[in-house]
Amino acid sequence: MNDMTEKAVTQPSAANPPRPVEQGESLLRRHIAAFFESMTATIGLVVLVTLVVAAFTAPLWAPQNPYDLATLSIMDNMLPPGERLDTGMLAILGTDDQGRDMFSAVLYGMRVSLTVGASSVLIAAIIGASVGVFAAYMGGRTESFLMRVVDLQLSFPAILVALVLLAVFGRGVDKVIIALIIVQWAYYARTVRGSALVEKRREYIEAARCLSLPARRLVFKHLLPNCLPPLIVVATVQVANAIALEATLSFLGVGVPVTEPSLGMLIANGYGYLLSGTYWISTFPGVALVILIVAINLVGDRLRDVLNPRLSR
């Protein structure tokens, strides 16, 4: 894991100190209250929830379905923002070279980006957490072997590995998700392994061993749940990284297909028209991508402060 991600997990923030603990207050309520004490994190969460709801409910209220070729007209291509299509529909963000309404295209593209990012992070976190906690519990040669595999994975740039994998797999949303899973799982394995090594020495683990509990129950019922706080922080940050990586791959032409454009693909579609003055085809998807990533990072940064056990001391 890179230094920035490790610092995000281990270092507290002086800007938002933890709130005092009230007697009888549950841990969950304390974390929720502490999270909303940060105005920037609250704004980030509101923006993130708004974008997610808008993206996944786009078919209900988007002016146009950009995937339906029957609704597109080449005569409406490259209309500037505020112009009307032949059907009378107002294109508030203009249209692209295929006549797609950019507002609708951004909503649908954001849905693809969020689906790819969240799905890959969820599956990679499950795989990586299982490997990390198993390695910490077993120790010895098993741990050394698994961690050397993790080190080997992390020694290669993520973008390079993803490019090679997609060159082999081909283009497609499912193939991009698989590539991102392979790229990301090692981050979670290292994070969970470090936390599990600490938890492994706790008294409750020794008590569980004295009760002769099965290894599977000890690992997945006792050890792994106590390793979740740093895993949640890393997973939140990695969602933004996965979305950015998918956008990069799509921009390079090896990500999602043209029939299912993500934000990266929409940016790539308008890149060739930037110098001709048709700025809106790339600008608006780019702005949406930046806002989405910043909102996720604001939420992840506050989760780091709230869930970091050092802050409660």
C-alpha positions in Angstrom: 0.0 0.0 0.0 1.3 3.5 -0.8 2.3 5.9 1.9 -0.7 8.1 1.5 -3.1 5.3 2.1 -1.2 4.0 5.1 -1.2 7.5 6.6 -4.9 7.7 6.0 -5.4 4.7 8.1 -2.9 5.3 10.9 -2.5 9.1 11.4 -5.1 11.1 13.3 -6.3 14.6 12.2 -5.8 17.6 14.4 -8.4 19.6 12.5 -11.3 17.5 13.8 -10.6 16.2 17.3 -12.9 13.5 18.7 -15.9 14.5 20.6 -16.1 13.6 24.3 -17.9 10.3 25.1 -21.2 10.6 26.9 -22.1 8.0 29.5 -24.5 5.3 28.1 -23.9 6.4 24.5 -23.6 3.5 22.0 -20.5 3.2 19.9 -22.5 3.5 16.6 -24.2 6.7 17.7 -21.0 8.1 18.9 -19.3 7.5 15.5 -22.3 9.0 13.7 -22.4 12.1 15.8 -18.6 12.5 15.5 -18.8 12.2 11.7 -21.4 14.9 11.3 -19.4 17.3 13.5 -17.3 17.9 10.4 -19.0 20.3 8.1 -16.8 19.4 5.1 -17.6 15.7 5.6 -21.3 16.4 6.0 -21.3 18.3 2.7 -19.3 15.6 1.0 -21.8 12.9 2.2 -24.8 15.0 1.0 -23.2 15.5 -2.4 -22.2 11.8 -2.6 -25.7 10.6 -1.7 -27.2 13.1 -4.2 -25.0 11.9 -7.0 -25.6 8.2 -6.2 -29.4 8.6 -6.1 -29.4 10.7 -9.2 -27.2 8.2 -11.1 -29.2 5.1 -10.1 -32.6 6.7 -10.6 -31.6 8.3 -14.0 -34.0 6.2 -16.1 -36.9 7.7 -14.1 -36.2 11.3 -14.8 -33.4 11.8 -17.3 -34.5 13.6 -20.4 -33.1 11.0 -22.7 -31.8 7.4 -22.7 -28.3 7.8 -24.3 -28.1 4.1 -24.9 -31.3 4.0 -27.0 -30.1 4.7 -30.6 -33.7 5.2 -31.8 -33.9 8.4 -29.7 -30.7 9.9 -31.1 -30.5 12.2 -34.1 -27.3 13.1 -35.8 -28.9 16.5 -36.6 -28.7 17.3 -32.9 -25.0 16.7 -32.6 -22.7 19.2 -30.9 -25.5 21.6 -29.8 -24.1 24.1 -27.2 -25.6 24.2 -23.7 -29.1 25.6 -23.5 -30.1 24.7 -27.1 -33.2 22.7 -28.0 -33.2 19.4 -29.9 -35.4 18.8 -32.9 -37.9 17.1 -30.5 -38.1 20.3 -28.5 -36.2 18.9 -25.5 -33.9 21.4 -23.8 -30.3 20.2 -23.7 -29.1 22.1 -20.6 -25.5 20.8 -21.0 -25.5 20.5 -24.8 -25.1 17.4 -26.9 -22.1 15.3 -28.0 -21.0 14.3 -31.5 -23.7 11.5 -31.6 -26.5 13.8 -30.6 -26.8 12.5 -27.0 -28.0 14.9 -24.4 -24.9 15.5 -22.1 -26.9 15.8 -18.9 -28.5 12.4 -19.5 -25.2 10.9 -20.6 -23.4 12.2 -17.5 -26.1 10.6 -15.2 -25.9 7.2 -17.0 -22.1 7.4 -17.2 -21.9 8.1 -13.5 -24.0 5.0 -12.9 -21.6 2.9 -14.8 -18.6 4.4 -13.0 -20.2 3.9 -9.6 -21.2 0.3 -10.4 -17.7 -0.6 -11.5 -16.0 1.1 -8.6 -18.2 -0.2 -5.8 -18.5 -3.7 -7.2 -14.7 -4.1 -7.6 -14.0 -2.7 -4.2 -16.6 -4.9 -2.5 -15.3 -8.1 -4.0 -11.6 -7.2 -3.7 -12.2 -6.3 0.0 -13.8 -9.7 0.7 -10.9 -11.5 -1.0 -8.2 -9.4 0.5 -9.7 -9.4 4.0 -10.0 -13.2 3.9 -6.4 -13.6 2.8 -5.0 -11.1 5.3 -6.8 -12.5 8.4 -6.0 -16.0 7.4 -2.3 -15.1 7.0 -2.2 -13.4 10.4 -3.9 -16.3 12.1 -1.8 -19.0 10.6 1.6 -17.3 10.8 4.8 -19.0 9.9 5.5 -20.1 6.3 1.9 -19.6 5.3 1.9 -16.0 6.3 5.3 -15.4 4.7 4.2 -16.9 1.4 0.9 -15.0 1.2 2.6 -11.7 2.1 5.2 -12.2 -0.5 2.4 -12.7 -3.0 0.9 -9.4 -1.8 4.3 -7.6 -2.0 4.7 -8.9 -5.5 1.3 -7.6 -6.5 1.9 -4.2 -5.0 5.3 -3.9 -6.6 3.7 -3.3 -10.0 1.8 -0.1 -10.9 -1.9 -0.6 -10.8 -2.5 1.1 -14.2 0.1 -1.2 -15.8 -1.4 -4.4 -14.4 -4.9 -3.3 -15.4 -3.8 -2.5 -19.0 -2.2 -5.9 -19.4 -5.2 -7.7 -18.0 -7.7 -5.8 -20.2 -5.4 -6.4 -23.2 -5.9 -10.1 -22.5 -9.6 -10.1 -21.4 -10.9 -7.5 -23.9 -13.3 -4.6 -23.3 -16.4 -4.9 -21.1 -17.9 -3.8 -17.8 -17.4 -7.2 -16.3 -13.9 -7.5 -17.5 -13.0 -4.1 -16.1 -14.4 -5.2 -12.7 -12.3 -8.4 -12.8 -9.2 -6.4 -13.6 -9.8 -3.9 -10.8 -10.4 -6.8 -8.3 -7.0 -8.3 -9.3 -5.3 -4.9 -8.9 -6.9 -4.0 -5.6 -7.2 -7.1 -3.4 -3.6 -6.9 -2.1 -4.3 -3.5 -0.5 -6.9 -5.0 1.8 -4.9 -8.1 2.5 -2.0 -6.0 3.9 -4.3 -3.7 5.9 -6.3 -6.5 7.5 -3.2 -8.6 8.2 -1.6 -5.7 10.1 -4.8 -5.2 12.2 -5.2 -8.9 12.7 -1.7 -9.3 14.1 -2.6 -6.7 16.8 -5.9 -8.3 17.6 -4.4 -11.7 17.6 -2.6 -10.9 20.9 -5.8 -9.7 22.7 -7.2 -11.5 25.7 -10.5 -12.4 24.0 -8.6 -14.4 21.3 -6.8 -16.3 24.0 -10.1 -16.9 25.8 -11.6 -18.2 22.5 -8.7 -20.6 22.1 -9.1 -21.8 25.6 -12.7 -22.7 24.8 -11.5 -24.8 21.9 -13.5 -22.9 19.3 -13.1 -24.0 15.7 -10.5 -22.0 13.8 -13.2 -20.8 11.2 -15.4 -19.4 14.0 -12.4 -17.8 15.8 -11.2 -16.1 12.6 -14.5 -15.0 11.0 -16.6 -14.4 14.2 -14.0 -12.9 16.5 -10.9 -11.8 14.7 -12.1 -10.4 11.4 -15.0 -8.2 12.8 -12.4 -6.3 15.0 -10.3 -5.6 11.9 -13.2 -3.9 10.1 -12.6 -0.2 11.0 -9.3 0.2 9.0 -10.8 -1.9 6.3 -13.8 0.4 5.9 -11.5 3.4 5.7 -9.3 1.9 3.0 -12.4 0.6 1.1 -13.9 4.1 1.0 -10.8 5.6 -0.3 -10.3 2.8 -2.8 -13.8 3.4 -4.3 -12.5 6.8 -5.5 -9.3 5.2 -6.7 -11.2 2.5 -8.6 -13.5 5.1 -10.3 -10.5 7.1 -11.3 -8.6 4.1 -12.6 -11.7 2.9 -14.6 -12.0 6.4 -16.0 -8.3 6.3 -17.0 -8.7 2.9 -18.7 -11.8 4.0 -20.6 -10.1 7.2 -21.6 -7.3 5.2 -23.1 -9.9 3.1 -25.0 -9.4 -0.3 -23.2 -12.2 0.0 -20.5 -15.9 -0.1 -21.0 -17.4 -0.4 -24.5 -18.8 2.5 -26.4 -22.4 1.2 -25.9 -22.0 1.6 -22.1 -20.1 4.8 -21.7 -18.7 5.7 -18.3 -17.5 9.2 -17.3 -14.0 8.4 -18.6 -15.4 7.3 -22.0 -17.5 10.5 -22.2 -14.4 12.6 -21.5 -12.5 10.7 -24.2 -15.3 11.3 -26.7 -15.0 15.0 -26.5 -11.2 15.2 -26.1 -10.7 15.7 -29.8 -13.1 18.7 -29.9 -11.6 20.8 -27.0 -9.5 22.9 -29.3 -12.4 23.6 -31.7 -14.4 25.3 -28.9 -16.8 22.4 -28.3 -15.7 22.3 -24.6 -18.9 20.9 -23.1 -18.5 17.3 -24.4 -15.5 16.7 -22.2 -15.8 19.4 -19.5 -19.1 18.4 -17.9 -18.3 14.7 -17.5 -14.9 15.8 -16.2 -16.5 18.1 -13.6 -18.9 15.3 -12.5 -16.0 12.9 -12.1 -14.0 15.4 -10.0 -17.0 16.2 -7.8 -17.7 12.5 -7.3 -14.1 11.6 -6.3 -13.7 14.6 -4.0 -17.0 13.8 -2.2 -15.9 10.2 -1.7 -12.5 11.3 -0.4 -14.1 13.8 2.0 -16.2 11.0 3.5 -13.3 8.6 3.7 -11.1 11.2 5.3 -13.6 11.8 8.1 -14.2 8.1 8.5 -10.5 7.7 9.1 -10.7 10.2 11.9 -13.8 8.7 13.5 -12.7 5.1 13.3 -9.1 5.5 14.1 -8.7 3.9 17.6 -5.8 6.3 18.4 -8.2 9.2 18.4 -10.2 7.8 21.3 -7.3 7.7 23.7 
